[in-house]
Amino acid sequence: MPRFRMDDFRSIESAPTSPANLRSKIGEVILSSTHAKCRVESMNPETGEYRIVLQGTLDREASKFDEF
């Protein structure tokens, strides 16, 4: 799987995106991180709307080796 880089964060917000595409991008972020956690900020059972915050630290050392 390709390493996620800081410049790739813009691609997460590009709209419209399919759930499968977003899942792939978020998965790359998590797998390229040395630390990750998430928090459910809100969820509405009536509408199905939710807000999840993902927080972590990208493994910047591994990214340097991918550039060669």
C-alpha positions as CSV (number, residue, x, y, z in Angstrom):
1,M,0.0,0.0,0.0
2,P,1.4,3.5,-0.8
3,R,2.5,5.7,2.0
4,F,0.2,8.6,2.8
5,R,2.0,12.0,2.7
6,M,1.1,15.4,4.1
7,D,0.3,16.7,0.6
8,D,-2.3,13.9,0.3
9,F,-4.6,15.4,2.9
10,R,-6.2,17.6,0.3
11,S,-7.4,14.5,-1.5
12,I,-9.5,13.4,1.5
13,E,-11.7,16.5,1.3
14,S,-12.3,16.4,-2.5
15,A,-15.9,16.1,-3.2
16,P,-17.8,14.2,-4.3
17,T,-16.2,11.0,-3.2
18,S,-17.7,7.5,-2.8
19,P,-17.6,5.8,0.6
20,A,-15.3,3.1,-0.9
21,N,-12.8,5.8,-2.0
22,L,-13.0,7.6,1.3
23,R,-12.4,4.3,3.1
24,S,-9.3,3.7,1.1
25,K,-7.9,7.1,1.7
26,I,-8.6,7.0,5.5
27,G,-7.1,3.5,5.6
28,E,-3.9,4.8,4.0
29,V,-3.7,7.6,6.7
30,I,-4.2,5.1,9.5
31,L,-1.7,2.5,8.1
32,S,0.9,5.3,7.5
33,S,0.6,6.6,11.1
34,T,2.7,5.8,14.1
35,H,-0.2,6.7,16.4
36,A,-3.9,7.0,15.7
37,K,-7.1,7.4,17.6
38,C,-10.7,8.4,16.9
39,R,-13.5,10.1,18.8
40,V,-17.2,10.0,18.0
41,E,-18.3,13.6,18.4
42,S,-21.9,13.1,17.6
43,M,-24.4,10.7,16.2
44,N,-28.1,11.1,15.4
45,P,-30.0,7.8,15.4
46,E,-33.0,9.5,13.7
47,T,-31.2,10.8,10.6
48,G,-28.1,8.5,10.6
49,E,-25.8,11.5,10.6
50,Y,-22.5,11.2,12.5
51,R,-19.3,13.1,13.1
52,I,-16.0,11.2,13.8
53,V,-12.7,12.9,14.5
54,L,-9.5,11.0,13.5
55,Q,-6.3,12.2,15.1
56,G,-2.8,10.8,14.7
57,T,0.8,11.2,13.7
58,L,2.1,10.3,10.3
59,D,5.3,8.2,10.1
60,R,7.4,10.8,8.4
61,E,10.6,8.6,8.5
62,A,9.0,5.9,6.3
63,S,7.8,8.5,3.9
64,K,11.4,9.7,3.3
65,F,12.4,6.2,2.1
66,D,9.4,6.0,-0.3
67,E,10.7,9.0,-2.2
68,F,13.8,7.2,-3.4
